[in-house]
Amino acid sequence: MTTDDDRRVEERAAELLPEETSVGSDDPEAQAEAILAESDERQADRTAAPGNQVVEKRRSDETAPPNSA
């Protein structure tokens, strides 16, 4: 890893989201590195989705109308 990559991982490890910290981690930097690797993969391939998920693309006119409450 380059120095920029190291810094990026360190910054992400210091700023884990509440749902990421709630599950706990013995190695926040390894967790951050995995999160960033997945993010980079999705940036490189906009059709990529984690695991067995599928990316759905919809236009705004294909979504459900907002509740009028």
FENZI-V254606 format. One record per backbone hydrogen bond with DSSP energy under -0.5 kcal/mol. CO is the residue of the C=O (numbers start at 0). NH is the residue of the N-H. Records with the same first field share a line. If there is no record, write none. Layout:
# FENZI-V254606
CO->NH  NH
This chain:
# FENZI-V254606
1->5
2->6
3->7
4->8
5->9
6->10
7->11
8->12
9->13
10->14
11->14
12->15
16->19  20
17->21
18->22
20->23
26->30
27->31
28->32
29->33
30->34
31->35
32->36
33->37
34->38
35->39
36->40
37->41
38->42
39->43
40->44
44->47
49->52
53->55
55->57
58->61
59->62
